[in-house]
Amino acid sequence: MRKARPREFKSKGLLPIVDTLNLNQTVNRYDPSARIEAAFTIPAQWYTERQVYDLETRTVLANSWQIVGRADQVREPGQYATAEIAGEPIVIVRGADHVLRGFFNVCRHHAAAVMTEPEGKAGQLRCPYHGWTYSLEGELKGTPDFAGVCHFDRSANGLRPVDTAVWEKWVFVRLGSGYSTTPHLSLENFLGFDLLNQFRSLGLGSLYWQERHHWTLDCNWKVFVDNYLDGGYHVPYLHKGLDSVLDYNKYKIENGGRYCLQSSPLTSEGAEPETSAVRKGDRALYYWIYPNFMINWCEGAMDTNLVIPRGVDQTEVIFDFYFPDVSEAARERNRASIAVSRRIQDEDIAICKSVQRGLNSRAYDAGRLSVRREAGEHLFHRLLHADLNTGLA
């Protein structure tokens, strides 16, 4: 007698019909056509239901261009870096021909990770499980003890490639699965030429990476992004030090196609000394790039925030810090700047956890948006809906 499959079995990338119907209802409870003055936020279910999270992984994260590493990590032939994008292991590597490529970091033999270190340099890519070896260009070269296998095409068993591109200091990859509003968009077109032009004027080439920090938050990844995109709304209440150097009344919010720029004049009058010492210049610029990358810039310092979903109610945020001088002589000043960023992040952790708890409450379903402050959040929700709805279709 043929055994029935377990009830929880799901084909990869597919949902049972009944789940799809329920998910369709959940996604389309949000009205993306509403102007901000009449709009609601996305429903609480989008932050709490596993099916929404799984759909985001297959659509929003798999089909957008995602940061996978820094360009300086893979400058020379043989240099590589590994990461996880939308649940998929990825490796980027500079080939012997000096071309940068990205691959699924999955051996074609029995699926082990080929490269297991976060970064490094190698003459070839060798799987630690059974020793299958690939060139820096992803071609299968070595298959120990594999003689006599019939109908095996070595040329068809190289590492599976992913789209790879470089912008400014970062390497991006795009997995792609067909569930996208922009299935063939290059990185440049995804970012938009307006954003590219703005960054050319910032002179990021004069900044150098110093160090990385990780935070884990007990909230859905979109809670963190919403918090970032509220137009400084929460700053006077949660971030007293930061508030002391920003001109809250002159805080601006400008939306592009897939980005939001929040900016504020900087002031030193009456400012907290620790913050004003490391937040200087004319303006602070806060860029969000859909869906989960932030760039925070002011004169003499930049940090980036990469928001990585780790579950329905858990998020990892990776901060990378950049300065014009990363020598030992500048280390104390740079560390003081990083300490200010760490304090701001620590202040956000508790409120994001509080929001996640409230989203699970029967007392909350959706909220309204500040016309003055939350245009970036409104853009984020509309872009999300477009990708989710396309995935459902």
ZAPA-295656 format. One record per residue: residue number from 1; residue in one letter; x negated, y, z negated of N, C-alpha, C in turn. Coordinates in steps of 0.1 Angstrom, whole numbers, plus 5000, padded with zeros to 4 digits. Layout:
# ZAPA-295656
 lumro semi  n.u  n.v  n.w ca.u ca.v ca.w  c.u  c.v  c.w
   NUM    a    X    Y    Z    X    Y    Z    X    Y    Z
...
END
This chain:
# ZAPA-295656
 lumro semi  n.u  n.v  n.w ca.u ca.v ca.w  c.u  c.v  c.w
     1    m 4991 4988 5000 5000 5000 5000 4991 5012 5000
     2    r 4995 5022 5009 4986 5034 5010 4988 5043 4998
     3    k 4977 5047 4992 4978 5055 4980 4981 5070 4984
     4    a 4990 5076 4976 4994 5090 4978 4982 5099 4973
     5    r 4981 5110 4980 4971 5120 4976 4976 5126 4963
     6    p 4966 5131 4955 4970 5138 4943 4979 5150 4946
     7    r 4988 5154 4937 4997 5165 4940 4990 5178 4941
     8    e 4978 5179 4934 4971 5192 4935 4963 5193 4948
     9    f 4962 5183 4956 4954 5184 4968 4958 5195 4977
    10    k 4949 5203 4982 4952 5213 4992 4941 5212 5003
    11    s 4945 5212 5015 4935 5213 5026 4928 5226 5025
    12    k 4915 5226 5029 4907 5238 5027 4913 5250 5036
    13    g 4915 5261 5029 4919 5273 5037 4934 5274 5039
    14    l 4942 5263 5034 4956 5263 5036 4964 5263 5023
    15    l 4976 5267 5023 4985 5266 5011 4997 5259 5015
    16    p 5003 5251 5005 5016 5245 5007 5026 5256 5011
    17    i 5036 5252 5019 5046 5261 5025 5053 5269 5013
    18    v 5057 5262 5003 5064 5269 4992 5055 5279 4986
    19    d 5042 5276 4984 5033 5286 4978 5032 5298 4988
    20    t 5031 5296 5000 5029 5306 5010 5041 5316 5010
    21    l 5053 5310 5008 5065 5318 5008 5065 5327 4995
    22    n 5061 5321 4984 5061 5329 4972 5050 5340 4972
    23    l 5039 5336 4978 5027 5346 4979 5031 5357 4989
    24    n 5038 5354 4999 5043 5364 5009 5052 5374 5002
    25    q 5060 5369 4993 5069 5378 4985 5061 5387 4976
    26    t 5051 5381 4969 5043 5389 4960 5035 5400 4967
    27    v 5029 5396 4978 5021 5406 4986 5030 5417 4991
    28    n 5041 5414 4996 5049 5424 5003 5059 5431 4993
    29    r 5057 5429 4980 5064 5438 4971 5058 5452 4971
    30    y 5046 5453 4976 5039 5466 4977 5043 5472 4990
    31    d 5045 5485 4990 5049 5493 5002 5037 5502 5006
    32    p 5029 5498 5016 5018 5505 5020 5021 5518 5028
    33    s 5034 5519 5032 5038 5531 5040 5041 5543 5031
    34    a 5043 5541 5018 5047 5552 5009 5036 5562 5008
    35    r 5039 5575 5009 5029 5585 5006 5026 5586 4992
    36    i 5015 5591 4988 5010 5590 4974 5020 5596 4964
    37    e 5027 5607 4968 5036 5613 4959 5048 5604 4955
    38    a 5050 5594 4964 5061 5584 4961 5057 5570 4959
    39    a 5044 5568 4959 5038 5554 4959 5037 5549 4945
    40    f 5038 5536 4944 5035 5528 4932 5021 5521 4934
    41    t 5015 5517 4924 5003 5509 4925 5007 5495 4929
    42    i 4997 5487 4933 5000 5473 4936 5006 5466 4924
    43    p 5014 5456 4926 5021 5449 4914 5011 5442 4905
    44    a 5015 5441 4892 5006 5434 4883 5003 5420 4887
    45    q 5011 5413 4894 5008 5400 4898 4996 5399 4907
    46    w 4993 5410 4914 4980 5410 4922 4968 5408 4914
    47    y 4969 5412 4901 4957 5411 4892 4957 5399 4883
    48    t 4968 5391 4883 4969 5380 4874 4972 5366 4880
    49    e 4976 5366 4893 4979 5353 4898 4968 5347 4907
    50    r 4965 5334 4904 4954 5327 4911 4956 5327 4926
    51    q 4968 5326 4931 4971 5325 4945 4966 5338 4952
    52    v 4969 5349 4946 4965 5362 4952 4949 5363 4952
    53    y 4943 5358 4941 4928 5358 4940 4923 5349 4952
    54    d 4928 5338 4954 4923 5329 4964 4925 5335 4978
    55    l 4937 5341 4980 4939 5348 4993 4929 5359 4995
    56    e 4926 5367 4985 4916 5378 4986 4902 5372 4990
    57    t 4899 5361 4984 4886 5355 4987 4885 5351 5002
    58    r 4896 5346 5008 4896 5341 5021 4897 5353 5031
    59    t 4902 5364 5027 4905 5375 5036 4896 5387 5033
    60    v 4899 5394 5022 4893 5407 5018 4878 5405 5017
    61    l 4873 5395 5010 4859 5393 5007 4852 5386 5019
    62    a 4858 5376 5025 4852 5368 5035 4850 5376 5048
    63    n 4859 5386 5050 4859 5393 5063 4854 5407 5063
    64    s 4852 5412 5051 4845 5425 5050 4830 5424 5050
    65    w 4823 5434 5054 4808 5434 5053 4805 5435 5038
    66    q 4797 5425 5033 4793 5424 5019 4778 5425 5017
    67    i 4774 5433 5007 4760 5434 5003 4755 5420 4999
    68    v 4744 5416 5004 4738 5403 5001 4724 5405 4995
    69    g 4718 5417 4997 4704 5419 4992 4699 5433 4996
    70    r 4687 5436 4992 4680 5448 4996 4671 5445 5007
    71    a 4670 5455 5016 4661 5454 5028 4647 5451 5024
    72    d 4642 5457 5012 4628 5455 5008 4625 5441 5003
    73    q 4636 5433 5001 4633 5419 4996 4630 5411 5008
    74    v 4633 5415 5020 4631 5406 5032 4624 5414 5043
    75    r 4613 5421 5039 4606 5429 5048 4596 5421 5057
    76    e 4590 5411 5052 4580 5403 5058 4585 5389 5063
    77    p 4579 5384 5073 4583 5370 5077 4582 5360 5066
    78    g 4592 5352 5064 4592 5342 5053 4599 5347 5041
    79    q 4600 5360 5039 4607 5365 5027 4622 5361 5028
    80    y 4628 5357 5017 4642 5353 5017 4649 5358 5004
    81    a 4662 5359 5004 4670 5362 4992 4683 5354 4993
    82    t 4688 5349 4982 4700 5341 4982 4711 5349 4974
    83    a 4723 5346 4977 4735 5352 4970 4747 5344 4972
    84    e 4758 5348 4966 4771 5341 4968 4781 5351 4972
    85    i 4787 5349 4984 4797 5358 4989 4810 5350 4991
    86    a 4821 5355 4985 4834 5349 4986 4833 5334 4983
    87    g 4825 5331 4973 4824 5317 4969 4814 5309 4977
    88    e 4808 5315 4987 4800 5307 4997 4785 5311 4993
    89    p 4776 5300 4993 4762 5303 4991 4756 5308 5004
    90    i 4748 5319 5003 4742 5325 5015 4727 5327 5013
    91    v 4720 5326 5023 4705 5329 5023 4702 5339 5035
    92    i 4695 5349 5032 4690 5358 5043 4675 5356 5044
    93    v 4669 5356 5056 4655 5353 5057 4649 5361 5069
    94    r 4637 5366 5068 4630 5372 5079 4623 5361 5086
    95    g 4626 5360 5099 4620 5349 5107 4605 5352 5111
    96    a 4599 5342 5116 4585 5343 5121 4585 5353 5132
    97    d 4596 5355 5139 4597 5364 5150 4601 5378 5145
    98    h 4601 5380 5132 4604 5393 5125 4619 5397 5126
    99    v 4627 5388 5131 4642 5390 5131 4648 5386 5118
   100    l 4657 5394 5112 4664 5391 5100 4676 5383 5103
   101    r 4678 5372 5097 4690 5364 5099 4697 5360 5086
   102    g 4709 5356 5086 4717 5351 5075 4723 5338 5078
   103    f 4723 5329 5068 4729 5316 5070 4737 5312 5058
   104    f 4746 5302 5060 4752 5295 5048 4740 5287 5042
   105    n 4739 5289 5029 4728 5282 5022 4732 5268 5019
   106    v 4736 5260 5029 4741 5247 5027 4734 5237 5036
   107    c 4728 5227 5031 4721 5217 5039 4731 5209 5047
   108    r 4728 5207 5060 4737 5199 5069 4737 5184 5066
   109    h 4729 5180 5057 4729 5166 5054 4740 5162 5044
   110    h 4738 5166 5031 4747 5163 5021 4751 5176 5012
   111    a 4750 5188 5019 4756 5200 5013 4749 5207 5002
   112    a 4737 5202 4998 4730 5209 4987 4725 5223 4991
   113    a 4723 5232 4982 4716 5244 4985 4702 5242 4989
   114    v 4699 5248 5001 4685 5246 5006 4675 5255 4999
   115    m 4678 5267 4996 4669 5276 4989 4676 5279 4975
   116    t 4669 5276 4964 4675 5276 4951 4670 5288 4942
   117    e 4660 5296 4947 4656 5307 4939 4663 5320 4944
   118    p 4665 5330 4935 4671 5342 4939 4664 5349 4951
   119    e 4651 5349 4951 4643 5354 4962 4629 5348 4962
   120    g 4622 5350 4973 4609 5344 4974 4603 5345 4988
   121    k 4593 5338 4990 4586 5337 5004 4582 5323 5007
   122    a 4585 5318 5019 4583 5304 5023 4580 5304 5038
   123    g 4572 5293 5041 4569 5291 5055 4580 5283 5063
   124    q 4588 5277 5055 4600 5269 5060 4610 5268 5049
   125    l 4622 5264 5053 4633 5263 5044 4636 5248 5042
   126    r 4633 5243 5030 4633 5229 5027 4643 5226 5016
   127    c 4653 5217 5019 4663 5213 5009 4656 5204 4998
   128    p 4658 5207 4985 4652 5199 4975 4658 5186 4973
   129    y 4670 5183 4979 4677 5170 4977 4671 5159 4984
   130    h 4670 5160 4997 4665 5149 5006 4654 5153 5015
   131    g 4649 5166 5013 4638 5170 5021 4640 5175 5035
   132    w 4653 5176 5039 4655 5182 5052 4650 5196 5053
   133    t 4643 5199 5064 4636 5211 5066 4641 5219 5078
   134    y 4642 5232 5076 4646 5241 5086 4636 5252 5089
   135    s 4635 5256 5101 4626 5267 5104 4632 5280 5098
   136    l 4624 5291 5098 4628 5304 5093 4639 5309 5102
   137    e 4641 5303 5114 4651 5307 5123 4664 5298 5122
   138    g 4663 5289 5112 4675 5281 5109 4676 5268 5117
   139    e 4666 5265 5125 4666 5253 5133 4662 5241 5124
   140    l 4669 5230 5126 4666 5217 5119 4653 5212 5124
   141    k 4643 5210 5116 4630 5205 5120 4626 5191 5115
   142    g 4629 5189 5102 4625 5177 5095 4636 5169 5089
   143    t 4637 5156 5092 4647 5147 5086 4641 5134 5082
   144    p 4635 5134 5070 4628 5122 5065 4636 5109 5065
   145    d 4630 5098 5070 4637 5085 5069 4650 5085 5076
   146    f 4651 5091 5088 4664 5092 5095 4663 5085 5108
   147    a 4653 5077 5111 4652 5070 5123 4664 5060 5124
   148    g 4668 5058 5137 4679 5048 5139 4693 5053 5138
   149    v 4695 5066 5134 4708 5071 5133 4713 5074 5147
   150    c 4725 5068 5150 4730 5070 5164 4738 5083 5166
   151    h 4737 5088 5178 4745 5100 5182 4743 5112 5173
   152    f 4730 5114 5169 4727 5125 5161 4719 5136 5169
   153    d 4726 5147 5170 4720 5158 5178 4713 5168 5168
   154    r 4700 5168 5168 4693 5176 5159 4695 5191 5162
   155    s 4697 5195 5174 4698 5209 5178 4712 5214 5173
   156    a 4721 5205 5171 4735 5210 5166 4736 5210 5151
   157    n 4725 5207 5144 4726 5206 5129 4716 5215 5122
   158    g 4714 5227 5128 4707 5238 5121 4716 5244 5111
   159    l 4711 5253 5103 4719 5260 5093 4729 5269 5100
   160    r 4741 5269 5095 4752 5277 5101 4749 5292 5099
   161    p 4749 5300 5109 4746 5314 5108 4758 5322 5103
   162    v 4755 5334 5097 4766 5344 5094 4761 5357 5100
   163    d 4771 5366 5103 4767 5379 5109 4759 5387 5098
   164    t 4748 5393 5103 4739 5400 5094 4735 5413 5100
   165    a 4734 5424 5091 4731 5437 5096 4725 5445 5084
   166    v 4717 5455 5087 4710 5464 5077 4716 5478 5079
   167    w 4719 5484 5067 4722 5498 5067 4715 5504 5055
   168    e 4708 5515 5058 4700 5522 5047 4691 5512 5040
   169    k 4693 5510 5027 4685 5501 5019 4690 5487 5017
   170    w 4701 5484 5024 4708 5471 5020 4711 5462 5032
   171    v 4711 5449 5029 4714 5439 5039 4729 5435 5037
   172    f 4737 5435 5047 4751 5431 5047 4752 5418 5055
   173    v 4762 5410 5050 4766 5398 5058 4781 5398 5059
   174    r 4786 5391 5069 4801 5390 5070 4803 5375 5074
   175    l 4811 5368 5066 4813 5354 5068 4823 5352 5080
   176    g 4835 5358 5079 4844 5357 5090 4852 5344 5089
   177    s 4865 5345 5091 4874 5333 5091 4886 5335 5100
   178    g 4887 5347 5106 4899 5350 5114 4910 5357 5107
   179    y 4910 5357 5093 4920 5364 5086 4916 5378 5084
   180    s 4917 5387 5093 4911 5400 5092 4919 5410 5101
   181    t 4920 5422 5096 4925 5433 5105 4915 5438 5114
   182    t 4902 5435 5112 4891 5439 5120 4881 5428 5123
   183    p 4885 5418 5131 4878 5405 5132 4864 5407 5139
   184    h 4862 5417 5147 4849 5418 5154 4842 5431 5152
   185    l 4845 5438 5141 4840 5451 5139 4825 5450 5134
   186    s 4816 5458 5141 4802 5458 5137 4802 5465 5123
   187    l 4790 5464 5117 4788 5471 5104 4790 5486 5106
   188    e 4784 5491 5116 4785 5506 5118 4799 5510 5120
   189    n 4807 5503 5128 4821 5507 5129 4829 5504 5117
   190    f 4825 5494 5109 4832 5491 5097 4830 5503 5087
   191    l 4818 5508 5086 4815 5519 5077 4820 5532 5082
   192    g 4820 5534 5095 4825 5546 5101 4813 5556 5103
   193    f 4813 5563 5114 4802 5571 5118 4802 5584 5109
   194    d 4813 5588 5104 4813 5599 5095 4805 5596 5082
   195    l 4807 5584 5077 4800 5580 5065 4785 5578 5068
   196    l 4782 5573 5079 4768 5571 5083 4761 5585 5084
   197    n 4768 5594 5090 4762 5608 5091 4760 5614 5077
   198    q 4769 5612 5068 4767 5618 5055 4755 5612 5048
   199    f 4753 5599 5050 4741 5593 5043 4728 5597 5049
   200    r 4728 5600 5062 4715 5605 5068 4710 5617 5061
   201    s 4719 5626 5056 4715 5638 5050 4710 5637 5036
   202    l 4712 5625 5030 4709 5623 5016 4694 5619 5014
   203    g 4688 5614 5025 4674 5611 5024 4671 5599 5014
   204    l 4678 5588 5016 4676 5577 5007 4662 5570 5009
   205    g 4656 5573 5020 4643 5567 5022 4632 5571 5012
   206    s 4635 5582 5005 4625 5587 4995 4628 5580 4981
   207    l 4638 5572 4980 4641 5565 4967 4637 5551 4968
   208    y 4632 5546 4956 4627 5532 4955 4634 5525 4944
   209    w 4636 5512 4946 4643 5504 4936 4634 5502 4924
   210    q 4640 5503 4912 4633 5500 4900 4637 5488 4892
   211    e 4650 5486 4890 4654 5475 4882 4669 5472 4884
   212    r 4674 5460 4879 4688 5456 4881 4693 5452 4867
   213    h 4706 5455 4865 4713 5451 4853 4727 5444 4857
   214    h 4731 5435 4849 4743 5428 4851 4753 5430 4839
   215    w 4766 5432 4843 4776 5433 4832 4787 5422 4836
   216    t 4793 5416 4826 4805 5408 4828 4816 5414 4821
   217    l 4827 5416 4828 4839 5422 4823 4851 5412 4823
   218    d 4859 5413 4813 4871 5404 4812 4883 5411 4818
   219    c 4882 5412 4831 4893 5418 4839 4892 5413 4853
   220    n 4903 5415 4861 4903 5413 4875 4894 5423 4882
   221    w 4887 5419 4893 4878 5429 4899 4884 5442 4904
   222    k 4897 5441 4907 4904 5453 4912 4906 5463 4900
   223    v 4907 5458 4888 4908 5468 4877 4896 5477 4876
   224    f 4884 5471 4878 4872 5479 4878 4872 5489 4890
   225    v 4876 5484 4901 4876 5493 4913 4886 5505 4911
   226    d 4898 5501 4906 4908 5512 4903 4902 5522 4893
   227    n 4895 5517 4883 4890 5526 4873 4880 5536 4879
   228    y 4872 5531 4889 4862 5539 4896 4869 5549 4904
   229    l 4880 5546 4910 4887 5554 4920 4898 5563 4915
   230    d 4898 5565 4902 4909 5574 4896 4906 5589 4896
   231    g 4896 5592 4904 4893 5607 4906 4888 5614 4894
   232    g 4881 5607 4885 4877 5613 4873 4888 5615 4862
   233    y 4899 5609 4865 4911 5610 4856 4907 5606 4841
   234    h 4900 5595 4840 4897 5590 4827 4884 5596 4821
   235    v 4877 5604 4828 4864 5608 4823 4864 5617 4811
   236    p 4874 5627 4810 4874 5635 4797 4877 5627 4785
   237    y 4884 5615 4787 4889 5608 4775 4879 5596 4771
   238    l 4872 5591 4781 4863 5579 4778 4848 5582 4778
   239    h 4844 5592 4787 4830 5595 4789 4827 5609 4785
   240    k 4825 5612 4772 4823 5625 4767 4809 5631 4773
   241    g 4799 5623 4773 4786 5627 4778 4787 5631 4793
   242    l 4793 5622 4801 4794 5625 4815 4803 5637 4818
   243    d 4814 5638 4810 4823 5649 4811 4817 5662 4809
   244    s 4806 5662 4800 4800 5675 4797 4791 5681 4808
   245    v 4788 5672 4818 4780 5677 4830 4788 5679 4843
   246    l 4800 5674 4843 4809 5675 4855 4819 5686 4853
   247    d 4821 5693 4864 4831 5704 4864 4844 5697 4868
   248    y 4852 5693 4858 4864 5685 4860 4874 5692 4869
   249    n 4876 5705 4868 4886 5712 4876 4882 5713 4891
   250    k 4869 5712 4894 4864 5713 4907 4861 5699 4913
   251    y 4865 5689 4906 4863 5675 4911 4871 5673 4924
   252    k 4864 5667 4934 4871 5665 4947 4872 5651 4951
   253    i 4882 5647 4958 4884 5634 4963 4887 5635 4978
   254    e 4878 5628 4986 4880 5628 5001 4879 5614 5006
   255    n 4890 5610 5013 4891 5596 5019 4886 5596 5033
   256    g 4879 5585 5036 4876 5582 5050 4884 5569 5054
   257    g 4880 5563 5065 4888 5551 5069 4887 5540 5059
   258    r 4874 5536 5055 4872 5526 5045 4863 5530 5034
   259    y 4863 5543 5031 4855 5547 5020 4862 5559 5013
   260    c 4858 5562 5001 4863 5573 4993 4850 5580 4987
   261    l 4850 5593 4989 4839 5601 4982 4845 5610 4971
   262    q 4841 5608 4959 4844 5616 4948 4832 5625 4945
   263    s 4834 5638 4943 4822 5646 4940 4826 5657 4930
   264    s 4816 5662 4924 4818 5672 4914 4805 5681 4912
   265    p 4807 5694 4911 4796 5702 4907 4790 5698 4894
   266    l 4777 5699 4892 4771 5696 4879 4768 5709 4872
   267    t 4770 5709 4859 4767 5720 4851 4759 5716 4839
   268    s 4751 5726 4834 4743 5723 4822 4748 5731 4810
   269    e 4757 5741 4812 4761 5749 4801 4770 5741 4792
   270    g 4766 5740 4779 4773 5733 4769 4772 5718 4771
   271    a 4763 5713 4779 4763 5698 4782 4756 5691 4771
   272    e 4759 5678 4770 4752 5669 4761 4737 5668 4766
   273    p 4728 5670 4757 4714 5671 4761 4709 5658 4768
   274    e 4713 5646 4763 4708 5633 4769 4713 5632 4783
   275    t 4725 5635 4785 4731 5634 4799 4726 5645 4808
   276    s 4725 5657 4804 4721 5668 4813 4706 5667 4817
   277    a 4698 5660 4808 4684 5658 4811 4682 5649 4823
   278    v 4691 5641 4827 4690 5631 4837 4700 5632 4848
   279    r 4710 5641 4847 4720 5643 4857 4719 5658 4861
   280    k 4710 5660 4871 4707 5674 4875 4710 5676 4890
   281    g 4709 5688 4894 4712 5691 4908 4725 5699 4910
   282    d 4728 5700 4923 4740 5708 4926 4753 5700 4924
   283    r 4754 5688 4929 4766 5680 4928 4762 5665 4926
   284    a 4772 5659 4919 4772 5644 4918 4781 5638 4929
   285    l 4776 5628 4936 4784 5621 4946 4787 5607 4942
   286    y 4799 5603 4943 4803 5589 4940 4811 5583 4952
   287    y 4804 5574 4959 4809 5568 4971 4814 5554 4968
   288    w 4826 5551 4972 4832 5537 4972 4833 5533 4986
   289    i 4828 5521 4989 4829 5515 5003 4838 5502 5001
   290    y 4848 5501 5009 4857 5490 5008 4850 5477 5011
   291    p 4853 5466 5002 4862 5467 4991 4855 5468 4977
   292    n 4842 5466 4976 4837 5464 4963 4822 5469 4961
   293    f 4819 5480 4968 4805 5485 4967 4806 5500 4964
   294    m 4798 5505 4954 4798 5519 4950 4783 5524 4950
   295    i 4782 5536 4954 4769 5543 4954 4770 5556 4947
   296    n 4763 5558 4936 4763 5570 4927 4750 5578 4929
   297    w 4752 5590 4934 4740 5597 4937 4740 5611 4931
   298    c 4729 5615 4926 4726 5629 4922 4711 5632 4924
   299    e 4707 5644 4924 4693 5647 4927 4684 5640 4918
   300    g 4675 5632 4924 4665 5625 4917 4669 5611 4912
   301    a 4681 5606 4915 4685 5593 4910 4697 5588 4918
   302    m 4697 5575 4919 4708 5568 4925 4710 5554 4919
   303    d 4722 5550 4917 4725 5536 4913 4736 5531 4922
   304    t 4736 5518 4924 4747 5512 4931 4754 5501 4922
   305    n 4767 5499 4925 4775 5490 4917 4781 5480 4927
   306    l 4777 5467 4926 4783 5457 4934 4793 5449 4925
   307    v 4806 5449 4929 4816 5443 4920 4819 5429 4926
   308    i 4816 5419 4918 4818 5405 4923 4829 5398 4915
   309    p 4839 5394 4922 4850 5386 4915 4844 5373 4910
   310    r 4847 5369 4898 4842 5356 4892 4854 5348 4888
   311    g 4866 5352 4890 4878 5346 4886 4889 5356 4885
   312    v 4901 5351 4883 4913 5360 4882 4911 5371 4872
   313    d 4905 5368 4861 4903 5378 4850 4889 5379 4845
   314    q 4880 5377 4854 4865 5379 4851 4858 5385 4863
   315    t 4850 5395 4860 4842 5402 4870 4828 5404 4866
   316    e 4819 5403 4876 4805 5406 4874 4802 5419 4881
   317    v 4796 5428 4875 4791 5441 4881 4776 5442 4881
   318    i 4770 5443 4892 4756 5444 4893 4752 5458 4896
   319    f 4743 5464 4888 4738 5477 4890 4724 5476 4894
   320    d 4720 5484 4905 4707 5485 4909 4703 5500 4908
   321    f 4691 5503 4903 4687 5517 4900 4676 5521 4909
   322    y 4677 5533 4915 4667 5538 4924 4662 5552 4920
   323    f 4649 5555 4922 4643 5568 4918 4633 5571 4928
   324    p 4629 5584 4929 4619 5588 4939 4605 5584 4934
   325    d 4603 5582 4921 4590 5579 4915 4593 5567 4906
   326    v 4587 5555 4909 4589 5544 4900 4576 5540 4894
   327    s 4566 5549 4893 4553 5546 4887 4555 5546 4872
   328    e 4544 5541 4865 4544 5540 4851 4546 5554 4845
   329    a 4541 5564 4851 4542 5578 4846 4557 5582 4845
   330    a 4565 5577 4854 4579 5582 4855 4589 5572 4848
   331    r 4583 5561 4842 4592 5551 4836 4600 5556 4825
   332    e 4595 5564 4816 4603 5569 4805 4615 5577 4809
   333    r 4612 5586 4819 4623 5594 4824 4634 5586 4831
   334    n 4629 5576 4839 4639 5567 4846 4647 5559 4836
   335    r 4640 5554 4826 4647 5546 4816 4658 5554 4809
   336    a 4655 5567 4807 4665 5576 4800 4677 5577 4809
   337    s 4675 5578 4823 4686 5579 4832 4694 5566 4832
   338    i 4687 5555 4832 4694 5542 4831 4702 5540 4819
   339    a 4697 5545 4807 4704 5544 4795 4717 5552 4795
   340    v 4718 5563 4802 4730 5571 4804 4740 5563 4812
   341    s 4735 5556 4823 4744 5548 4831 4749 5536 4823
   342    r 4741 5530 4815 4745 5519 4807 4756 5523 4797
   343    r 4754 5534 4791 4764 5539 4781 4778 5541 4787
   344    i 4778 5547 4800 4790 5549 4807 4797 5536 4810
   345    q 4789 5526 4815 4794 5513 4818 4800 5506 4805
   346    d 4793 5507 4794 4797 5501 4782 4811 5507 4778
   347    e 4812 5520 4780 4825 5527 4777 4837 5522 4785
   348    d 4833 5517 4797 4844 5512 4806 4848 5498 4803
   349    i 4839 5490 4797 4842 5476 4795 4855 5474 4787
   350    a 4856 5481 4776 4867 5479 4767 4880 5483 4773
   351    i 4880 5494 4781 4893 5499 4787 4897 5489 4798
   352    c 4888 5484 4806 4891 5475 4816 4897 5462 4810
   353    k 4892 5457 4799 4898 5446 4792 4912 5449 4787
   354    s 4913 5461 4782 4927 5465 4777 4937 5465 4789
   355    v 4933 5470 4800 4942 5471 4812 4946 5457 4816
   356    q 4936 5448 4817 4939 5434 4821 4949 5428 4812
   357    r 4948 5430 4799 4957 5425 4789 4971 5430 4792
   358    g 4972 5443 4794 4985 5450 4797 4991 5445 4810
   359    l 4983 5442 4820 4988 5437 4833 4995 5424 4831
   360    n 4991 5416 4821 4998 5403 4818 5010 5405 4810
   361    s 5013 5417 4805 5025 5419 4797 5038 5420 4805
   362    r 5049 5415 4799 5062 5416 4805 5067 5430 4806
   363    a 5060 5439 4798 5064 5453 4798 5059 5461 4810
   364    y 5050 5455 4818 5044 5463 4829 5046 5456 4842
   365    d 5049 5463 4853 5049 5457 4866 5041 5465 4876
   366    a 5043 5478 4877 5035 5487 4885 5036 5501 4880
   367    g 5026 5509 4883 5026 5523 4879 5026 5533 4890
   368    r 5026 5546 4886 5026 5557 4896 5012 5562 4897
   369    l 5010 5570 4907 4996 5576 4910 4996 5591 4909
   370    s 4985 5596 4904 4983 5611 4904 4980 5616 4918
   371    v 4988 5625 4923 4986 5631 4936 4972 5638 4936
   372    r 4969 5645 4925 4957 5652 4924 4944 5644 4923
   373    r 4946 5632 4916 4934 5624 4913 4932 5611 4920
   374    e 4943 5604 4923 4941 5590 4926 4944 5586 4941
   375    a 4939 5595 4950 4940 5592 4964 4931 5581 4968
   376    g 4920 5579 4962 4911 5568 4965 4917 5555 4961
   377    e 4924 5554 4950 4930 5542 4946 4942 5538 4955
   378    h 4949 5549 4960 4960 5547 4970 4954 5541 4983
   379    l 4943 5546 4987 4936 5540 4999 4932 5526 4997
   380    f 4926 5523 4986 4922 5509 4982 4934 5499 4983
   381    h 4945 5503 4977 4956 5494 4977 4962 5492 4991
   382    r 4962 5502 4999 4967 5500 5013 4958 5492 5022
   383    l 4945 5493 5020 4936 5485 5027 4937 5470 5023
   384    l 4938 5468 5010 4940 5455 5005 4953 5448 5011
   385    h 4964 5456 5011 4976 5450 5016 4974 5446 5031
   386    a 4968 5454 5038 4966 5451 5053 4959 5438 5055
   387    d 4948 5436 5047 4940 5424 5049 4948 5412 5043
   388    l 4954 5413 5032 4962 5402 5027 4973 5398 5036
   389    n 4980 5408 5041 4992 5405 5049 4988 5399 5062
   390    t 4976 5403 5068 4971 5396 5080 4967 5382 5077
   391    g 4961 5379 5065 4958 5365 5061 4970 5357 5060
   392    l 4981 5362 5055 4994 5355 5054 4999 5351 5068
   393    a 4998 5361 5077 5004 5359 5090 4997 5348 5098
END
